[in-house]
Amino acid sequence: MSYRSLFPLAAAGLLACAQGPLPAPVDAHSLSRPDQVLVQHVSLDLNLDFEGQRVHGRATLELERIDTGAPLILDTHGLVIEAVRGADGGERQWTLGKEQGRLGRALSIQLIGDDAAVSVLYSSGEGAEALQFLVPSQTDGGQQPFLFTQGQAILTRSWIPLQDSPAVRITYDATIRAPRDLTVLMSAGSRNGPTPVLEGSKDVAPTDLWRFRMENAIPSYLIALACGELASHDVSERCAIWAEPGVLASAAAEFADVERMVQCAEGLFGAYQWGRYDLLVLPPAFPYGGMENPTLTFLTPTTIAGDQSLVSIIAHELAHSWSGNLVTNATWEDFWLNEGFTVYCEGRIMEELYGQERANMEGLLAWQNLEQELKALEPWQTVLNIDLAGHHPDDGFSGVPYNKGALFLKRVEECVGREALDPVLEEWFSAGSFQSRSTQEWRTYLLEAFPDLSAQMDVGEWLDAPGLPSDAPRPESDALTRVDGELQRLAEGSPCSELNSDGWVTGQWLRFLNGLPVGIGAKAMAELDLNFGFGVNGNSEILFAWLRLAIREGYSKADERLEEFLTTVGRRKFLMPLYEELCATPEGRARAEIIYRKARPGYHAVSAISLDSLFD
């Protein structure tokens, strides 16, 4: 699909009409107007200022002028605009529109003549949401600062002026100036080392130049940067693990299967089209489990369990190389096209590499989490083809686009068979490479591929109705059934020490902890802790489930471990439920407020903004 097909009025030339108001932007979460003037390439020339906690420099934008009389309109949020210049070096008139909450302000640039490029000189503002500056004490090494960016969903506009919509795909290159002795990585091709910058005076700290180029068109939220004291370990010719030096050995051991995963995914979904596939383990402040930045997946250190039990996160982020990065949701209302497809593909990779039972166990746990989540969400939030009018994209962030979306594809697989579905998915990725697609396009494509599908399942109910359809496929897991048997024995009075838990893996322990009845009390919690050592478990998923249970049951011996966890881990998936559990009682809320005041400066904006709503 060409970009112009998203904007039929522009394609028809109707925007040149001087009478009447211009049509509203297609993407409600962008103030830009790519239907008038489209950004095609961004060249960044930026300085990383750790002392001032900002980036500053220049973004040069190459343009396609669909309406030659229209201004260039970009998204910004908190940016300080210093000047705008044309390719001839001359100044261009510009204005910043009214602040519109977290959507930011539209930057309108008056183009003249045959302008095909403009340069914006700017700096990021105080507290830019996409930028997380860490002081040395927040890193593993404790000697150097660290910076990472997080652009999804609409945060890239807080460090780059551009058209911040997933419908706009751009190529980019970057020249980054960073303090010497730090390594810069980006979601773009570069295996070259830094180039030293000649110091102008003794008062200027020495810096290095780092250069990058992304030749495949990507949406703006996938532009990513990290800078810190980093080292790497090569797994294969195209895969490497990056981390702080003190974390690298454990990370390399944990993710040693990454090349095997890439090969498996290629066998399922077609050729990997991004060149390299590297992993970067960030400091704990990173707000997600992982982020699928092309060529360089960002990961939280909470995925390092010591036994490869949480490597499904790698399968998930790798699968995004096809679903999300190769074929992207056209708007954030189509987010399930990224995540639902990715969870389905993740399951296929896990099944291929680690067996049907592990895939079934993880699928059933996801089903159960979705069931619980559906009870807490408003009906409109449980629709795949969600209506986000008047809402921030994060308001649609839940397990629904992920797990309900994956179940939709599992149901299609049940109806048509895997052998028939696989080539249809591969063609979806191949034909749509480096394009943005909508839910309606998928609906049309699917029903054209399988004309009889509507006789077997109600596609409209799956996509447009709230809740989970009655024909949703439910995975079965013998491993979890065995856990249920031990939970029943515990309920009938068997002591913890007699439970048959030998050889249990992470998924089974999670089923056990989440299956314990409400009101078991602090005494039973102490017995469980004594026998199974939950409070000192190094697996973050198990520890999180235990701490949540400890809050619920008033197990005060876990208080110190809980506070340590909340003040050192920034992953939103863990933080929100733990703070919510604390806030369920007046005493817990008072404690939560004290911990949050201490911890909030170390959280990324993605986590902090979500958590702020609990304490308003």
C-alpha positions as CSV (number, residue, x, y, z in Angstrom):
1,M,0.0,0.0,0.0
2,S,1.4,3.4,-0.9
3,Y,1.4,6.2,1.7
4,R,-0.9,8.2,-0.4
5,S,-3.7,5.6,-0.2
6,L,-4.0,6.6,3.5
7,F,-4.8,10.1,2.3
8,P,-7.2,9.8,-0.7
9,L,-8.0,13.6,-0.7
10,A,-4.3,14.4,-1.1
11,A,-3.9,11.8,-3.8
12,A,-6.8,13.3,-5.7
13,G,-5.3,16.7,-5.5
14,L,-8.3,18.1,-3.6
15,L,-6.1,19.7,-0.9
16,A,-5.2,22.5,-3.3
17,C,-8.7,23.8,-3.1
18,A,-8.6,27.1,-1.3
19,Q,-12.2,27.0,-0.1
20,G,-13.4,25.3,3.1
21,P,-11.5,23.8,6.0
22,L,-8.9,21.2,5.4
23,P,-9.8,17.7,6.4
24,A,-8.7,16.4,9.8
25,P,-5.5,14.4,10.0
26,V,-6.0,10.7,9.5
27,D,-4.0,10.0,12.7
28,A,-5.8,11.5,15.7
29,H,-2.6,11.2,17.8
30,S,-0.5,13.4,15.5
31,L,-0.8,17.1,14.9
32,S,1.3,16.8,11.7
33,R,-0.1,17.0,8.1
34,P,1.7,14.4,6.0
35,D,-1.2,14.5,3.6
36,Q,0.1,17.9,2.6
37,V,3.9,17.7,3.0
38,L,5.4,14.4,3.7
39,V,8.7,13.8,5.5
40,Q,10.7,11.0,3.8
41,H,14.1,11.2,5.4
42,V,15.5,12.6,8.7
43,S,19.2,13.5,9.2
44,L,20.2,14.1,12.8
45,D,23.2,15.9,14.0
46,L,23.0,15.9,17.8
47,N,25.0,16.5,21.0
48,L,24.2,14.4,24.1
49,D,24.4,16.8,27.0
50,F,24.4,14.6,30.2
51,E,25.0,17.6,32.5
52,G,22.0,19.5,31.1
53,Q,20.0,16.3,30.6
54,R,19.1,17.2,27.0
55,V,19.9,16.6,23.4
56,H,20.5,19.5,21.1
57,G,21.5,20.1,17.5
58,R,19.8,19.8,14.1
59,A,17.3,17.7,12.3
60,T,17.3,18.0,8.5
61,L,14.0,16.8,6.9
62,E,13.8,15.7,3.3
63,L,10.3,16.3,1.9
64,E,7.7,15.3,-0.6
65,R,5.4,18.3,-1.2
66,I,2.0,16.9,-2.1
67,D,0.3,20.2,-1.8
68,T,2.9,22.8,-2.9
69,G,1.1,25.6,-1.2
70,A,0.9,24.0,2.2
71,P,3.3,24.5,5.1
72,L,5.3,21.7,6.7
73,I,3.6,20.7,10.0
74,L,5.5,18.6,12.5
75,D,4.9,17.1,15.9
76,T,6.8,18.5,18.9
77,H,6.5,18.1,22.6
78,G,8.5,20.4,24.8
79,L,11.1,21.1,22.2
80,V,12.9,24.4,22.2
81,I,13.0,25.6,18.6
82,E,15.9,27.9,17.9
83,A,15.7,28.4,14.1
84,V,14.5,26.8,10.8
85,R,16.6,27.1,7.7
86,G,16.2,26.0,4.1
87,A,18.7,24.1,2.0
88,D,20.0,27.5,0.8
89,G,20.8,28.4,4.4
90,G,18.2,31.1,4.5
91,E,15.8,31.5,7.5
92,R,12.3,30.1,7.2
93,Q,9.3,31.4,9.1
94,W,7.9,29.1,11.7
95,T,5.3,29.1,14.5
96,L,4.4,26.8,17.4
97,G,0.8,26.0,17.8
98,K,-1.2,25.8,21.1
99,E,-0.2,23.2,23.6
100,Q,-2.5,20.2,23.3
101,G,-1.7,18.1,26.4
102,R,0.6,15.1,25.7
103,L,0.1,15.6,22.0
104,G,2.4,18.6,22.3
105,R,2.5,21.5,19.9
106,A,2.4,21.6,16.1
107,L,5.4,23.2,14.5
108,S,4.3,24.9,11.3
109,I,7.1,25.9,8.8
110,Q,6.4,28.1,5.9
111,L,8.1,26.7,2.8
112,I,9.2,28.8,-0.1
113,G,9.9,28.1,-3.8
114,D,10.8,24.6,-4.4
115,D,12.0,23.8,-0.9
116,A,12.7,20.0,-0.7
117,A,14.4,20.1,2.7
118,V,14.6,22.1,5.8
119,S,16.8,22.0,8.9
120,V,15.3,22.6,12.4
121,L,17.8,23.7,15.1
122,Y,16.5,22.8,18.5
123,S,17.0,21.2,21.9
124,S,14.9,18.9,23.9
125,G,13.0,20.5,26.8
126,E,13.2,19.8,30.5
127,G,11.9,16.3,31.4
128,A,11.5,15.2,27.8
129,E,9.3,12.0,28.0
130,A,11.4,9.9,25.5
131,L,14.7,10.6,27.2
132,Q,15.9,8.8,30.4
133,F,19.1,10.2,31.7
134,L,20.6,8.0,34.5
135,V,23.3,9.1,37.0
136,P,26.1,6.7,37.6
137,S,24.6,5.3,40.8
138,Q,21.6,4.1,38.7
139,T,23.8,1.9,36.5
140,D,25.5,-1.4,37.2
141,G,29.1,0.0,36.9
142,G,28.4,3.0,39.0
143,Q,31.0,5.1,37.3
144,Q,29.4,6.5,34.1
145,P,26.0,8.1,33.3
146,F,23.6,6.5,30.9
147,L,21.0,7.6,28.4
148,F,18.3,5.7,26.6
149,T,15.3,6.7,24.6
150,Q,11.8,5.2,24.4
151,G,9.6,6.4,21.6
152,Q,6.5,4.3,21.6
153,A,3.8,5.4,21.3
154,I,4.0,9.1,20.7
155,L,7.1,10.2,22.6
156,T,9.7,10.6,19.8
157,R,8.3,14.1,19.3
158,S,9.9,15.0,22.6
159,W,13.4,14.6,21.2
160,I,13.0,15.0,17.4
161,P,10.7,17.3,15.5
162,L,9.0,15.1,12.9
163,Q,5.7,13.6,11.8
164,D,5.2,11.3,14.8
165,S,2.6,8.8,13.4
166,P,3.1,5.1,12.6
167,A,1.6,5.8,9.2
168,V,4.6,7.9,8.3
169,R,7.7,5.8,7.5
170,I,11.1,7.4,7.1
171,T,14.7,6.5,6.6
172,Y,17.2,8.2,8.8
173,D,20.9,8.8,9.4
174,A,22.5,10.3,12.5
175,T,25.7,11.9,13.7
176,I,25.9,11.8,17.5
177,R,28.4,13.6,19.7
178,A,28.9,11.9,23.0
179,P,31.3,12.1,25.9
180,R,34.5,10.1,25.3
181,D,34.6,6.6,26.9
182,L,30.9,6.1,26.3
183,T,29.4,3.9,23.6
184,V,26.5,5.1,21.4
185,L,24.1,2.6,19.8
186,M,21.1,3.3,17.6
187,S,18.3,1.3,15.9
188,A,20.3,1.6,12.7
189,G,23.3,0.1,10.9
190,S,26.8,0.8,12.3
191,R,29.6,-1.4,13.4
192,N,32.2,1.3,13.2
193,G,33.9,2.7,16.2
194,P,33.8,6.4,17.2
195,T,35.7,9.2,15.6
196,P,37.5,11.5,18.1
197,V,36.5,15.2,17.9
198,L,39.4,17.7,18.1
199,E,39.0,19.6,21.3
200,G,38.6,23.4,20.9
201,S,39.9,24.2,24.3
202,K,40.9,22.7,27.6
203,D,37.5,23.7,29.0
204,V,35.6,21.5,26.6
205,A,35.1,17.9,27.6
206,P,36.5,15.5,24.9
207,T,33.8,14.0,22.7
208,D,33.5,11.3,20.0
209,L,31.4,11.2,16.9
210,W,29.2,8.2,16.1
211,R,27.5,7.7,12.8
212,F,24.5,5.6,11.9
213,R,22.2,5.0,8.9
214,M,18.8,3.2,8.6
215,E,18.1,2.5,5.0
216,N,14.7,0.8,5.5
217,A,11.7,3.1,6.0
218,I,10.5,2.8,9.6
219,P,7.9,4.6,11.8
220,S,9.2,7.3,14.1
221,Y,8.6,5.4,17.3
222,L,11.3,3.0,16.2
223,I,14.1,5.6,16.2
224,A,16.1,4.7,19.3
225,L,19.3,5.6,20.9
226,A,21.3,4.4,23.9
227,C,24.6,5.8,25.3
228,G,26.6,4.5,28.2
229,E,29.5,2.3,29.3
230,L,28.8,-0.8,27.1
231,A,30.5,-3.9,26.0
232,S,29.5,-6.6,23.5
233,H,29.6,-10.3,22.9
234,D,29.2,-11.7,19.4
235,V,26.8,-14.7,19.2
236,S,27.0,-15.0,15.4
237,E,28.0,-12.9,12.3
238,R,24.7,-11.0,12.6
239,C,23.8,-11.2,16.3
240,A,25.5,-9.7,19.3
241,I,24.6,-9.0,23.0
242,W,25.3,-5.6,24.4
243,A,25.2,-4.7,28.1
244,E,27.1,-2.9,30.8
245,P,30.4,-4.8,31.4
246,G,29.3,-6.3,34.7
247,V,26.1,-7.6,33.2
248,L,27.4,-8.9,29.9
249,A,28.5,-12.4,30.9
250,S,25.1,-13.3,32.4
251,A,23.2,-11.7,29.5
252,A,25.3,-13.5,26.9
253,A,24.6,-16.8,28.7
254,E,20.9,-16.1,29.0
255,F,20.4,-15.2,25.4
256,A,22.9,-17.6,23.7
257,D,20.0,-19.0,21.6
258,V,19.3,-15.7,19.7
259,E,20.8,-16.8,16.3
260,R,18.9,-20.1,16.5
261,M,15.7,-18.0,17.1
262,V,16.4,-15.8,14.1
263,Q,16.9,-18.9,11.9
264,C,13.7,-20.5,13.3
265,A,11.7,-17.3,12.6
266,E,13.0,-17.1,9.1
267,G,11.8,-20.6,8.5
268,L,8.3,-19.6,9.7
269,F,7.8,-16.1,8.4
270,G,10.3,-15.5,5.6
271,A,13.7,-13.8,5.3
272,Y,14.9,-11.5,8.0
273,Q,15.2,-8.1,6.2
274,W,17.1,-5.9,8.8
275,G,20.7,-7.1,8.5
276,R,21.8,-7.4,12.1
277,Y,19.8,-8.5,15.1
278,D,21.5,-7.3,18.3
279,L,20.2,-7.2,21.9
280,L,20.9,-4.4,24.3
281,V,20.3,-5.1,28.0
282,L,19.6,-1.7,29.6
283,P,19.7,-0.6,33.3
284,P,16.6,-1.5,35.4
285,A,14.9,1.9,34.8
286,F,13.7,0.7,31.3
287,P,9.9,0.6,31.5
288,Y,9.2,-2.4,29.3
289,G,10.2,-6.0,29.1
290,G,11.6,-5.3,25.7
291,M,11.3,-2.9,22.8
292,E,11.6,-4.1,19.2
293,N,13.8,-1.3,17.8
294,P,15.1,-2.5,14.4
295,T,18.6,-4.1,14.4
296,L,18.8,-3.5,18.2
297,T,16.2,-4.9,20.6
298,F,16.2,-3.1,24.0
299,L,15.7,-5.4,27.0
300,T,15.1,-5.0,30.7
301,P,17.6,-6.9,33.0
302,T,14.6,-8.4,34.7
303,T,14.6,-10.9,31.8
304,I,17.9,-12.4,33.0
305,A,16.7,-15.3,35.2
306,G,19.9,-17.5,35.0
307,D,18.1,-20.5,33.4
308,Q,16.7,-19.1,30.0
309,S,13.2,-19.5,31.5
310,L,12.2,-16.0,30.3
311,V,13.6,-16.1,26.8
312,S,10.1,-15.9,25.3
313,I,10.6,-12.1,25.5
314,I,13.4,-12.5,22.8
315,A,11.0,-14.6,20.7
316,H,8.4,-11.8,21.1
317,E,10.8,-8.9,20.2
318,L,12.3,-10.9,17.3
319,A,8.8,-11.6,15.9
320,H,8.3,-7.9,15.7
321,S,10.9,-7.8,13.0
322,W,8.0,-9.0,10.8
323,S,4.9,-7.9,12.6
324,G,5.3,-4.3,13.7
325,N,8.6,-3.3,12.1
326,L,8.1,-4.8,8.6
327,V,4.3,-4.3,8.6
328,T,3.2,-1.6,11.0
329,N,-0.1,-0.5,12.5
330,A,-1.4,2.5,10.4
331,T,-2.6,4.2,13.6
332,W,-2.6,3.4,17.3
333,E,-6.2,2.2,16.9
334,D,-4.7,-0.7,14.9
335,F,-2.1,-1.5,17.6
336,W,-3.3,-5.1,17.8
337,L,-1.9,-5.7,14.3
338,N,1.5,-5.3,15.8
339,E,1.1,-7.1,19.1
340,G,-1.6,-9.7,18.4
341,F,0.4,-11.0,15.4
342,T,3.6,-10.8,17.4
343,V,2.3,-12.9,20.3
344,Y,1.0,-15.5,17.8
345,C,4.4,-15.6,16.1
346,E,6.2,-15.7,19.4
347,G,4.2,-18.8,20.3
348,R,5.1,-20.5,17.0
349,I,8.8,-19.8,17.6
350,M,8.7,-21.1,21.2
351,E,6.8,-24.2,20.0
352,E,9.4,-24.8,17.3
353,L,12.4,-24.4,19.6
354,Y,11.2,-25.5,23.0
355,G,8.3,-27.9,22.3
356,Q,4.6,-27.9,22.3
357,E,4.2,-28.3,26.1
358,R,6.1,-25.1,26.9
359,A,4.2,-23.1,24.3
360,N,0.9,-24.4,25.6
361,M,1.8,-23.6,29.2
362,E,2.8,-20.0,28.3
363,G,-0.3,-19.7,26.2
364,L,-2.6,-20.8,29.0
365,L,-1.0,-18.5,31.5
366,A,-1.6,-15.6,29.0
367,W,-5.2,-16.7,28.6
368,Q,-5.8,-16.6,32.3
369,N,-4.1,-13.2,32.6
370,L,-6.4,-11.9,29.9
371,E,-9.5,-13.3,31.6
372,Q,-8.6,-11.4,34.8
373,E,-7.8,-8.2,32.9
374,L,-11.0,-8.2,30.9
375,K,-12.9,-8.0,34.3
376,A,-11.1,-4.8,35.2
377,L,-11.2,-3.0,31.8
378,E,-14.1,-0.9,30.4
379,P,-15.9,-2.6,27.5
380,W,-14.4,-0.2,24.9
381,Q,-10.9,-1.1,26.0
382,T,-11.6,-4.8,25.2
383,V,-12.2,-4.3,21.4
384,L,-9.4,-5.2,19.0
385,N,-10.4,-2.5,16.5
386,I,-10.4,0.0,19.3
387,D,-11.8,3.5,19.1
388,L,-9.3,5.9,20.7
389,A,-11.0,9.1,19.9
390,G,-10.3,11.4,22.8
391,H,-7.9,9.0,24.4
392,H,-4.1,8.8,24.6
393,P,-2.7,5.7,22.9
394,D,-1.5,4.4,26.3
395,D,-5.2,4.2,27.3
396,G,-5.5,1.3,24.8
397,F,-2.5,-0.5,26.2
398,S,-3.5,-3.8,27.9
399,G,-3.3,-7.5,27.3
400,V,-6.2,-7.2,24.8
401,P,-4.2,-6.2,21.7
402,Y,-1.6,-8.8,22.7
403,N,-3.5,-11.9,23.8
404,K,-7.0,-11.4,22.4
405,G,-5.2,-10.6,19.1
406,A,-3.2,-13.8,19.2
407,L,-6.3,-15.8,20.1
408,F,-8.0,-14.4,17.0
409,L,-5.2,-15.7,14.8
410,K,-5.3,-19.0,16.7
411,R,-9.0,-19.3,15.9
412,V,-8.3,-18.6,12.2
413,E,-5.7,-21.3,12.4
414,E,-8.2,-23.7,13.9
415,C,-10.7,-22.9,11.1
416,V,-8.4,-23.1,8.0
417,G,-5.5,-25.1,9.2
418,R,-1.9,-24.1,9.8
419,E,-0.7,-25.3,6.4
420,A,-3.2,-22.9,4.7
421,L,-2.6,-20.0,7.1
422,D,1.2,-19.9,7.1
423,P,1.6,-18.8,3.4
424,V,-1.1,-16.2,3.9
425,L,0.8,-14.7,6.8
426,E,4.1,-14.9,5.0
427,E,2.5,-13.1,2.0
428,W,1.0,-10.4,4.4
429,F,4.5,-9.7,5.6
430,S,6.2,-9.9,2.2
431,A,3.7,-7.8,0.2
432,G,3.4,-5.3,3.0
433,S,7.1,-4.9,3.7
434,F,8.0,-1.4,5.0
435,Q,4.4,-0.3,4.9
436,S,1.7,0.6,7.4
437,R,-1.5,-1.3,7.3
438,S,-5.0,-0.9,9.0
439,T,-7.4,-3.3,10.6
440,Q,-9.8,-2.9,7.6
441,E,-7.0,-3.9,5.2
442,W,-6.3,-7.0,7.2
443,R,-10.0,-7.9,7.3
444,T,-10.3,-7.5,3.6
445,Y,-7.1,-9.5,2.9
446,L,-8.1,-12.3,5.3
447,L,-11.6,-12.8,3.8
448,E,-10.3,-12.7,0.3
449,A,-7.8,-15.4,1.2
450,F,-10.4,-17.5,2.9
451,P,-13.9,-16.8,1.4
452,D,-15.5,-19.5,3.5
453,L,-14.1,-18.3,6.8
454,S,-17.2,-16.3,7.8
455,A,-19.2,-19.6,7.9
456,Q,-16.8,-20.9,10.6
457,M,-16.2,-17.8,12.8
458,D,-17.6,-14.3,13.2
459,V,-14.7,-12.1,12.2
460,G,-16.7,-9.0,12.9
461,E,-17.3,-10.1,16.5
462,W,-13.7,-10.8,17.0
463,L,-12.5,-7.4,15.6
464,D,-15.3,-5.0,16.6
465,A,-17.1,-6.4,19.7
466,P,-16.0,-6.1,23.3
467,G,-14.9,-9.1,25.4
468,L,-13.7,-12.5,24.3
469,P,-15.8,-14.5,21.8
470,S,-17.2,-17.9,23.0
471,D,-15.2,-19.7,20.3
472,A,-11.8,-18.4,21.6
473,P,-9.4,-21.4,21.6
474,R,-8.2,-22.3,25.1
475,P,-4.8,-23.9,25.4
476,E,-4.4,-27.0,27.5
477,S,-1.3,-27.8,29.6
478,D,-0.5,-31.0,31.4
479,A,2.2,-29.2,33.3
480,L,-0.2,-26.7,34.7
481,T,-2.8,-29.4,35.4
482,R,-0.2,-31.1,37.7
483,V,0.3,-27.8,39.5
484,D,-3.5,-27.6,40.1
485,G,-3.4,-31.0,41.7
486,E,-0.7,-29.8,44.2
487,L,-2.8,-26.7,44.9
488,Q,-5.7,-28.9,45.7
489,R,-3.5,-31.0,48.1
490,L,-2.4,-27.8,49.8
491,A,-6.0,-26.7,50.2
492,E,-6.9,-30.1,51.8
493,G,-4.2,-29.6,54.4
494,S,-1.0,-31.1,53.0
495,P,2.1,-29.2,54.3
496,C,4.2,-27.3,51.8
497,S,7.2,-29.7,52.4
498,E,5.2,-32.6,51.0
499,L,4.2,-30.9,47.7
500,N,5.6,-32.6,44.6
501,S,7.2,-29.5,43.0
502,D,10.5,-31.1,41.8
503,G,11.4,-29.9,38.3
504,W,8.9,-27.1,38.2
505,V,9.7,-24.3,35.7
506,T,8.8,-20.7,35.8
507,G,5.3,-21.1,34.4
508,Q,4.4,-23.7,36.9
509,W,5.5,-21.6,39.8
510,L,3.5,-18.7,38.5
511,R,0.4,-20.9,38.2
512,F,1.0,-22.0,41.8
513,L,1.4,-18.5,43.3
514,N,-1.5,-17.1,41.4
515,G,-3.6,-20.0,42.3
516,L,-3.2,-19.6,46.1
517,P,-6.5,-18.7,47.7
518,V,-7.2,-15.3,49.1
519,G,-6.8,-15.1,52.9
520,I,-4.2,-17.8,53.4
521,G,-2.5,-15.4,55.9
522,A,0.9,-14.5,57.0
523,K,1.6,-17.8,58.8
524,A,1.1,-19.8,55.6
525,M,3.1,-17.3,53.7
526,A,6.0,-17.8,56.1
527,E,5.8,-21.5,55.6
528,L,5.8,-21.1,51.8
529,D,8.8,-18.7,52.0
530,L,10.7,-21.1,54.2
531,N,10.2,-24.1,51.9
532,F,10.6,-22.4,48.5
533,G,12.6,-19.3,49.1
534,F,10.3,-17.0,47.1
535,G,11.6,-13.8,48.7
536,V,15.1,-14.4,47.4
537,N,14.2,-15.8,44.0
538,G,16.3,-14.3,41.2
539,N,13.5,-14.8,38.7
540,S,11.8,-11.4,38.4
541,E,8.4,-12.9,37.3
542,I,8.3,-15.2,40.3
543,L,9.5,-12.6,42.7
544,F,6.9,-10.1,41.4
545,A,4.1,-12.7,41.9
546,W,5.3,-13.4,45.4
547,L,5.5,-9.7,46.4
548,R,2.1,-9.0,45.1
549,L,0.8,-12.0,47.1
550,A,2.7,-10.7,50.2
551,I,1.0,-7.3,50.0
552,R,-2.4,-8.9,49.7
553,E,-1.8,-11.3,52.7
554,G,0.0,-8.8,54.9
555,Y,3.2,-10.7,55.0
556,S,5.4,-8.0,56.6
557,K,8.7,-10.0,56.3
558,A,8.6,-9.2,52.6
559,D,8.3,-5.4,53.1
560,E,12.1,-4.8,52.8
561,R,12.3,-6.8,49.6
562,L,9.3,-5.1,48.2
563,E,10.7,-1.6,48.8
564,E,14.0,-2.7,47.2
565,F,12.2,-4.0,44.2
566,L,10.1,-0.9,43.7
567,T,13.0,1.4,44.0
568,T,15.3,-0.5,41.7
569,V,13.1,-1.8,38.9
570,G,11.3,0.5,36.4
571,R,9.3,-2.0,34.4
572,R,5.7,-0.8,34.3
573,K,4.3,-4.3,34.1
574,F,5.6,-4.9,37.6
575,L,5.2,-1.5,39.1
576,M,1.5,-0.8,38.4
577,P,0.1,-4.0,40.0
578,L,2.3,-3.7,43.1
579,Y,1.4,-0.1,43.7
580,E,-2.3,-0.8,43.0
581,E,-2.2,-3.7,45.5
582,L,-0.6,-1.4,48.1
583,C,-3.1,1.3,47.5
584,A,-6.0,-1.1,48.2
585,T,-5.8,-0.3,52.0
586,P,-5.2,3.1,53.7
587,E,-2.1,1.8,55.5
588,G,-0.7,0.4,52.2
589,R,-1.5,3.6,50.4
590,A,0.5,5.7,52.9
591,R,3.4,3.4,52.5
592,A,3.1,3.4,48.7
593,E,3.2,7.2,48.6
594,I,6.5,7.3,50.7
595,I,8.1,4.7,48.4
596,Y,6.9,6.4,45.2
597,R,8.3,9.8,46.2
598,K,11.6,8.1,46.6
599,A,11.5,5.9,43.5
600,R,9.8,8.2,41.0
601,P,12.9,10.2,39.9
602,G,14.4,6.9,38.7
603,Y,11.4,5.8,36.6
604,H,11.0,6.5,32.9
605,A,8.1,8.8,32.0
606,V,6.2,5.8,30.5
607,S,6.0,4.3,34.0
608,A,5.8,7.5,36.0
609,I,2.9,9.0,34.0
610,S,0.9,5.8,34.4
611,L,1.6,5.7,38.2
612,D,0.9,9.3,38.8
613,S,-2.8,8.6,38.2
614,L,-2.8,6.4,41.3
615,F,-1.7,9.2,43.5
616,D,-3.7,12.2,42.1
